[in-house]
Amino acid sequence: MQFIYPAVFCQKDDGTYHGYFPDLEQCFARGDTLDEVLNSAIEEARMWIQVELEDTFELPGVTPLEDLILKEGEFVRNIAVTIRLTDGWDE
């Protein structure tokens, strides 16, 4: 199953990138380059969603992009992750 959540990113003064998911509590990403932070965001979101599905099988709603309030220098990218929900289907 594919899950898509918006992530907010910005470049810090030291040139690194940081990101967070407004809808996924305490889910953050970091990287030295934009590609690295995007890959980090995909992995962090995948792990966050997997844990939530295992614990509660409930996920938060997705905030529409037009409802996000960005600070100066921030930008948004939708991050998609695919998680296999059924174990053993390919055995």
Phi and psi restraints in degrees (value plus and minus 20) as a CYANA .aco file:
   2 GLN   PHI    -124.3   -84.3
   2 GLN   PSI     116.3   156.3
   3 PHE   PHI    -141.1  -101.1
   3 PHE   PSI     117.1   157.1
   4 ILE   PHI    -148.5  -108.5
   4 ILE   PSI     103.6   143.6
   5 TYR   PHI    -151.6  -111.6
   5 TYR   PSI     125.0   165.0
   6 PRO   PHI     -95.0   -55.0
   6 PRO   PSI     123.7   163.7
   7 ALA   PHI    -144.9  -104.9
   7 ALA   PSI     122.4   162.4
   8 VAL   PHI    -125.4   -85.4
   8 VAL   PSI     109.3   149.3
   9 PHE   PHI    -143.2  -103.2
   9 PHE   PSI     136.7   176.7
  10 CYS   PHI    -174.1  -134.1
  10 CYS   PSI     135.9   175.9
  11 GLN   PHI    -116.8   -76.8
  11 GLN   PSI     110.1   150.1
  12 LYS   PHI    -103.6   -63.6
  12 LYS   PSI     148.7   188.7
  13 ASP   PHI     -79.2   -39.2
  13 ASP   PSI     -50.0   -10.0
  14 ASP   PHI    -103.4   -63.4
  14 ASP   PSI     -16.9    23.1
  15 GLY   PHI      72.9   112.9
  15 GLY   PSI     -30.8     9.2
  16 THR   PHI     -99.2   -59.2
  16 THR   PSI     146.1   186.1
  17 TYR   PHI    -135.2   -95.2
  17 TYR   PSI     122.2   162.2
  18 HIS   PHI    -148.4  -108.4
  18 HIS   PSI     130.1   170.1
  19 GLY   PHI    -167.3  -127.3
  19 GLY   PSI     139.2   179.2
  20 TYR   PHI    -168.3  -128.3
  20 TYR   PSI     139.5   179.5
  21 PHE   PHI    -126.8   -86.8
  21 PHE   PSI      93.5   133.5
  22 PRO   PHI     -78.3   -38.3
  22 PRO   PSI     -48.8    -8.8
  23 ASP   PHI    -115.4   -75.4
  23 ASP   PSI     -35.2     4.8
  24 LEU   PHI    -130.2   -90.2
  24 LEU   PSI      80.1   120.1
  25 GLU   PHI     -77.1   -37.1
  25 GLU   PSI     107.9   147.9
  26 GLN   PHI      42.1    82.1
  26 GLN   PSI      12.3    52.3
  27 CYS   PHI    -129.5   -89.5
  27 CYS   PSI      91.3   131.3
  28 PHE   PHI    -146.2  -106.2
  28 PHE   PSI     139.1   179.1
  29 ALA   PHI    -156.7  -116.7
  29 ALA   PSI     129.6   169.6
  30 ARG   PHI    -162.8  -122.8
  30 ARG   PSI     133.0   173.0
  31 GLY   PHI    -189.6  -149.6
  31 GLY   PSI     136.3   176.3
  32 ASP   PHI     -95.5   -55.5
  32 ASP   PSI     -45.4    -5.4
  33 THR   PHI    -149.4  -109.4
  33 THR   PSI     149.2   189.2
  34 LEU   PHI     -82.6   -42.6
  34 LEU   PSI     -62.0   -22.0
  35 ASP   PHI     -80.5   -40.5
  35 ASP   PSI     -61.9   -21.9
  36 GLU   PHI     -85.3   -45.3
  36 GLU   PSI     -61.7   -21.7
  37 VAL   PHI     -89.8   -49.8
  37 VAL   PSI     -54.6   -14.6
  38 LEU   PHI     -86.4   -46.4
  38 LEU   PSI     -62.8   -22.8
  39 ASN   PHI     -84.6   -44.6
  39 ASN   PSI     -59.4   -19.4
  40 SER   PHI     -82.7   -42.7
  40 SER   PSI     -61.8   -21.8
  41 ALA   PHI     -82.9   -42.9
  41 ALA   PSI     -62.1   -22.1
  42 ILE   PHI     -80.5   -40.5
  42 ILE   PSI     -67.3   -27.3
  43 GLU   PHI     -86.4   -46.4
  43 GLU   PSI     -63.6   -23.6
  44 GLU   PHI     -84.3   -44.3
  44 GLU   PSI     -62.7   -22.7
  45 ALA   PHI     -84.4   -44.4
  45 ALA   PSI     -61.9   -21.9
  46 ARG   PHI     -78.8   -38.8
  46 ARG   PSI     -68.0   -28.0
  47 MET   PHI     -84.2   -44.2
  47 MET   PSI     -62.6   -22.6
  48 TRP   PHI     -81.5   -41.5
  48 TRP   PSI     -68.4   -28.4
  49 ILE   PHI     -85.0   -45.0
  49 ILE   PSI     -61.8   -21.8
  50 GLN   PHI     -79.1   -39.1
  50 GLN   PSI     -64.9   -24.9
  51 VAL   PHI     -82.9   -42.9
  51 VAL   PSI     -65.4   -25.4
  52 GLU   PHI     -82.5   -42.5
  52 GLU   PSI     -60.9   -20.9
  53 LEU   PHI     -86.3   -46.3
  53 LEU   PSI     -57.1   -17.1
  54 GLU   PHI     -89.3   -49.3
  54 GLU   PSI     -57.3   -17.3
  55 ASP   PHI    -101.0   -61.0
  55 ASP   PSI     -68.7   -28.7
  56 THR   PHI    -147.0  -107.0
  56 THR   PSI     -36.9     3.1
  57 PHE   PHI      37.0    77.0
  57 PHE   PSI       6.9    46.9
  58 GLU   PHI    -146.9  -106.9
  58 GLU   PSI     118.9   158.9
  59 LEU   PHI    -144.4  -104.4
  59 LEU   PSI     132.0   172.0
  60 PRO   PHI     -89.9   -49.9
  60 PRO   PSI     137.7   177.7
  61 GLY   PHI     -86.9   -46.9
  61 GLY   PSI     146.4   186.4
  62 VAL   PHI    -120.5   -80.5
  62 VAL   PSI     104.6   144.6
  63 THR   PHI     -92.7   -52.7
  63 THR   PSI     107.5   147.5
  64 PRO   PHI     -80.3   -40.3
  64 PRO   PSI     123.3   163.3
  65 LEU   PHI     -76.2   -36.2
  65 LEU   PSI     -57.1   -17.1
  66 GLU   PHI     -90.9   -50.9
  66 GLU   PSI     -33.8     6.2
  67 ASP   PHI    -111.1   -71.1
  67 ASP   PSI     -29.0    11.0
  68 LEU   PHI     -96.6   -56.6
  68 LEU   PSI     114.7   154.7
  69 ILE   PHI    -124.5   -84.5
  69 ILE   PSI      95.1   135.1
  70 LEU   PHI    -121.1   -81.1
  70 LEU   PSI     124.8   164.8
  71 LYS   PHI    -105.1   -65.1
  71 LYS   PSI     145.9   185.9
  72 GLU   PHI     -77.6   -37.6
  72 GLU   PSI     112.5   152.5
  73 GLY   PHI      69.0   109.0
  73 GLY   PSI     -27.6    12.4
  74 GLU   PHI    -108.8   -68.8
  74 GLU   PSI     130.9   170.9
  75 PHE   PHI    -163.6  -123.6
  75 PHE   PSI     138.4   178.4
  76 VAL   PHI    -135.2   -95.2
  76 VAL   PSI     122.1   162.1
  77 ARG   PHI    -155.5  -115.5
  77 ARG   PSI     117.9   157.9
  78 ASN   PHI     -96.8   -56.8
  78 ASN   PSI     111.5   151.5
  79 ILE   PHI    -130.9   -90.9
  79 ILE   PSI     104.1   144.1
  80 ALA   PHI    -128.8   -88.8
  80 ALA   PSI     114.6   154.6
  81 VAL   PHI    -150.3  -110.3
  81 VAL   PSI     125.3   165.3
  82 THR   PHI    -132.3   -92.3
  82 THR   PSI     109.2   149.2
  83 ILE   PHI    -148.6  -108.6
  83 ILE   PSI     110.1   150.1
  84 ARG   PHI    -100.9   -60.9
  84 ARG   PSI     100.3   140.3
  85 LEU   PHI    -109.5   -69.5
  85 LEU   PSI     -34.8     5.2
  86 THR   PHI    -136.7   -96.7
  86 THR   PSI     100.6   140.6
  87 ASP   PHI     -99.8   -59.8
  87 ASP   PSI     122.0   162.0
  88 GLY   PHI      62.4   102.4
  88 GLY   PSI     -15.7    24.3
  89 TRP   PHI     -85.0   -45.0
  89 TRP   PSI     -44.5    -4.5
  90 ASP   PHI    -121.0   -81.0
  90 ASP   PSI     -10.6    29.4
